[in-house]
Amino acid sequence: MSKYREKYIKHHGEPPEGWHIHHIDGDRKNNDIDNLIAVPPSLHEWIHDKYGSGGQIIKTWEIAEDGTKQNERLLLPTRKELEFEVTHHVALDRKRSL
């Protein structure tokens, strides 16, 4: 069992069977408990398909006095957004199984 899964279980208990533990910031070395969330496997796959392993690099534009300047930053979902997705995903799975 992975160290981050052990840490998650120690703080939150066992996740539902088959669920994955996801690193919110995309850094698998950051095993801080606030960076870990349990997600269903299909949602975990969706997260990585949408955001990649370390987040999407997006370009933002800022206008400076000397002209246009381009900056890059990572786009990652927040804990709150992931918690919403988990709740929504579980509700959809229940609806489909009826």
C-alpha positions as CSV (number, residue, x, y, z in Angstrom):
1,M,0.0,0.0,0.0
2,S,1.3,3.5,-0.9
3,K,2.4,5.9,1.9
4,Y,-0.1,8.5,0.8
5,R,-3.0,6.0,0.8
6,E,-1.9,4.9,4.3
7,K,-1.9,8.5,5.4
8,Y,-5.3,9.2,3.9
9,I,-6.8,6.1,5.7
10,K,-5.2,7.1,9.0
11,H,-7.0,10.5,8.8
12,H,-10.2,9.7,7.0
13,G,-10.7,6.0,7.2
14,E,-11.0,3.6,4.3
15,P,-12.4,5.1,1.1
16,P,-15.2,3.1,-0.7
17,E,-13.9,0.0,-2.3
18,G,-11.9,0.6,-5.5
19,W,-11.6,4.3,-5.0
20,H,-8.3,6.1,-5.7
21,I,-6.5,8.7,-3.6
22,H,-5.8,11.8,-5.8
23,H,-3.1,14.4,-5.2
24,I,-5.0,17.7,-5.5
25,D,-2.0,19.7,-6.6
26,G,-0.8,17.0,-9.0
27,D,2.5,16.5,-7.0
28,R,2.7,12.9,-6.0
29,K,5.5,13.8,-3.6
30,N,3.2,16.2,-1.7
31,N,1.5,13.8,0.7
32,D,0.1,16.5,3.0
33,I,-3.3,15.3,4.2
34,D,-4.9,18.5,2.8
35,N,-3.6,17.5,-0.6
36,L,-5.2,14.1,-0.7
37,I,-8.8,13.3,-1.7
38,A,-10.6,10.0,-2.4
39,V,-12.2,9.8,-5.8
40,P,-14.0,7.0,-7.9
41,P,-11.7,5.5,-10.5
42,S,-13.6,6.9,-13.5
43,L,-13.5,10.4,-12.0
44,H,-9.8,10.1,-11.3
45,E,-9.3,9.2,-15.0
46,W,-11.4,12.2,-16.0
47,I,-9.3,14.5,-13.8
48,H,-6.1,13.3,-15.4
49,D,-7.5,13.4,-18.9
50,K,-8.7,17.0,-18.4
51,Y,-5.8,18.4,-16.3
52,G,-2.9,16.0,-17.0
53,S,-0.7,14.7,-14.2
54,G,0.6,18.1,-13.1
55,G,-2.1,20.4,-14.3
56,Q,-2.6,22.2,-17.5
57,I,-0.3,25.1,-18.3
58,I,-2.5,28.0,-19.4
59,K,-1.3,31.3,-20.7
60,T,-2.6,34.6,-19.3
61,W,-2.0,38.0,-20.7
62,E,-1.1,41.1,-18.8
63,I,-0.5,44.5,-20.2
64,A,2.5,46.2,-18.8
65,E,3.7,49.8,-19.5
66,D,6.3,48.4,-21.9
67,G,3.6,46.4,-23.9
68,T,2.1,43.0,-23.8
69,K,3.6,40.4,-21.4
70,Q,2.7,36.8,-21.4
71,N,2.7,34.7,-18.2
72,E,2.1,31.0,-17.7
73,R,0.4,29.3,-14.8
74,L,-0.9,25.9,-13.9
75,L,-4.7,25.3,-14.0
76,L,-5.7,22.8,-11.4
77,P,-9.1,22.1,-9.7
78,T,-9.4,23.2,-6.1
79,R,-10.4,20.8,-3.3
80,K,-13.9,22.4,-3.3
81,E,-14.3,21.8,-7.0
82,L,-13.1,18.2,-6.6
83,E,-15.5,17.5,-3.7
84,F,-18.3,18.8,-5.9
85,E,-17.2,16.5,-8.8
86,V,-17.1,13.5,-6.4
87,T,-20.6,14.2,-5.1
88,H,-21.9,14.8,-8.6
89,H,-20.2,11.7,-10.0
90,V,-21.5,9.4,-7.2
91,A,-25.1,10.8,-7.7
92,L,-24.8,10.1,-11.5
93,D,-23.6,6.5,-10.8
94,R,-26.5,5.9,-8.5
95,K,-29.0,7.2,-11.0
96,R,-27.5,5.0,-13.8
97,S,-27.8,1.9,-11.6
98,L,-31.5,2.4,-11.0
